[in-house]
Amino acid sequence: MHIIYRLCDAAGKNRPEWFSKEKCLRNFLEVFAAPAVYQSSGVHHYSHFILDGLCHEAYIDFERALVHCRVPHSWLSAIYINERHNARACRRAFDYALELKLPDDEILYFLEDDYLHLPGADRIIEEGIELGYDYVTCYDHPDKYMDPSPNPLVTHGGEGSRVWCGRQAHWKSTNSTTMTFAAKRGTIAEDWPVINEHLNGDYPYDFRMFRHLLDYRSRQLGSPIPGSATHVEQQWLAPRVNWQEVACGADG
């Protein structure tokens, strides 16, 4: 698996008091990139960091996290951009991933810098792809359970779905997610015109993008239930997990 991690120092969202991007980064490294992951599974993943306009302090946090988690430098790369613009930086991340010239069956995980993961989230992603989902998210988005919900496809606190039982988790088909998701490289290449079409505003139009992919290209998007990751915004934390404990564990 190749993870494309997009990191910037922008702020302004409604965050829990325990949130920091350094905690999210350390958590990511511990779950996906630390030597202990390789020792337990025999597989190591490659991390590609898109560093967008980082200030000096944010760059120091980045370097400190790499040292703390003892990630071998041969397992990662970093490029520096100065977009300071969500949609344009997102496009750069996709361009970079497609230019890697990987096999079409290689899994790409596009990851924003304000997510936390549970241990084993990498295996969850791999299982979702093995089950046949074209796109996989670890994030069980709480908008699927709200009544009323900002998601127009959710009614009475639920969405229409199908549920499967995998080895690692139960899975459901879901109607949308954020710009943090995984797919095979070949799928991204085939769908790039649709993805790119929804990166023309100030921010990615993720809901419209996934509706286009699912409705007109017959793609399937899968999510584990409960989720194995969360977007760290106060009102959008994935249910049934104490994410503060997960974040504080990244300080160890």
NORVENNOR-V313369 format. One record per helix or strand of 3 or more residues. SS is the DSSP state (alpha for helix, beta for strand). FROM is the first residue (numbers start at 0). TO is the last residue. If there is no record, write none. Layout:
((SS,FROM,TO) (SS,FROM,TO))
This chain:
((beta,1,7) (alpha,20,32) (alpha,34,40) (beta,45,51) (alpha,55,68) (alpha,72,74) (beta,75,80) (alpha,85,98) (beta,106,111) (beta,114,116) (alpha,120,129) (beta,134,136) (alpha,141,144) (beta,162,164) (beta,169,172) (beta,180,183) (alpha,184,196) (alpha,205,215) (beta,220,224) (beta,228,230) (alpha,233,235) (alpha,242,248))
